[in-house]
Amino acid sequence: MNAPIGVIDSGVGGLTVAKAIMELLPNETIYYIGDTARCPYGPRTKQEVRNFTWQMAKVLEKKNVKMLVIACNTATAVALESLQKHMPFPVLGVINAGARAAIKKTKRNEVVVLATEGTVKSGAYEQAVKSLATKATIIPLACPTFVPLVESGEYEGQFSYDLVAKGLKPLEDERFDTVILGCTHYPILQKQIEAAVGPHVHVLSSAEETAKDVEAILSYKGQLRTDVEPPKHILYASGSVPIFRSIAERWLENDELDIRKITFEK
């Protein structure tokens, strides 16, 4: 089935998931929406996040996607179930994939979840991890400065290392061997996070596990793309296209991306 896979996020963070899908399934076409104009979602109300997520999903439904990936942990926590009930195609989130990746890696069942305020408040990761390992200890930490840092594009200098180290200071006295990057923006800061938590801690993204879920579902449904033409990805941003382009080109290592402006009705 040659229809595209839809990927939605509050901003550029979901590009980490899109990249993992592109690497695992290089034949698939991806239509991506980054809601950069209304990012970050973490501090917003559940209703706002649910409304924004539904707006993006409806746009991609009209573009005849065969599957939707909510590549935003905050949106997954509040909108996944309702979208799964009402959309005519499979809808995946990133939280279960992140929990699964952590349980595969942790030796001591001591797991830190770095996430937005919205994801931490939802308790979705605790629930997902406990469903896989009832004895696991989960330490959630909201990192409200991380998403704006990534969205600004200023995440490569010493300032970013200092900001991340400051954000992770509450973990100084905690015991843990695994960190879940419970926001898809955070893998863009992986080097900085690894530097702050030290070399003996596994720092994991949900991106690769999510990509495996995408492959498994499309394979099971017989919907993997068979077209021999190279895929033509389209990326939409609701905010600044130049800033989005700069980050997307660096992260996806591609300077010929088709990036378009998208506007949502009030």
Sequence and secondary structure as in RCSB ss.txt:
>XXXX:A:sequence
MNAPIGVIDSGVGGLTVAKAIMELLPNETIYYIGDTARCPYGPRTKQEVRNFTWQMAKVLEKKNVKMLVIACNTA
TAVALESLQKHMPFPVLGVINAGARAAIKKTKRNEVVVLATEGTVKSGAYEQAVKSLATKATIIPLACPTFVPLV
ESGEYEGQFSYDLVAKGLKPLEDERFDTVILGCTHYPILQKQIEAAVGPHVHVLSSAEETAKDVEAILSYKGQLR
TDVEPPKHILYASGSVPIFRSIAERWLENDELDIRKITFEK
>XXXX:A:secstr
    EEEEESSSTTHHHHHHHHHH TT  EEEEE TTT   TTS HHHHHHHHHHHHHHHHHTT SEEEE  HHH
HHHHHHHHHHH SS EE SHHHHHHHHHHH SSSEEEEEE HHHHHHTHHHHHHHHH TT EEEEEE TTHHHHH
HHT  SSHHHHHHHHHHTGGGTT   SEEEE STTGGGGHHHHHHHH TTSEEE SHHHHHHHHHHHHHHTT   
  SS    EEEESS HHHHHHHHHHHHT S   EEE     
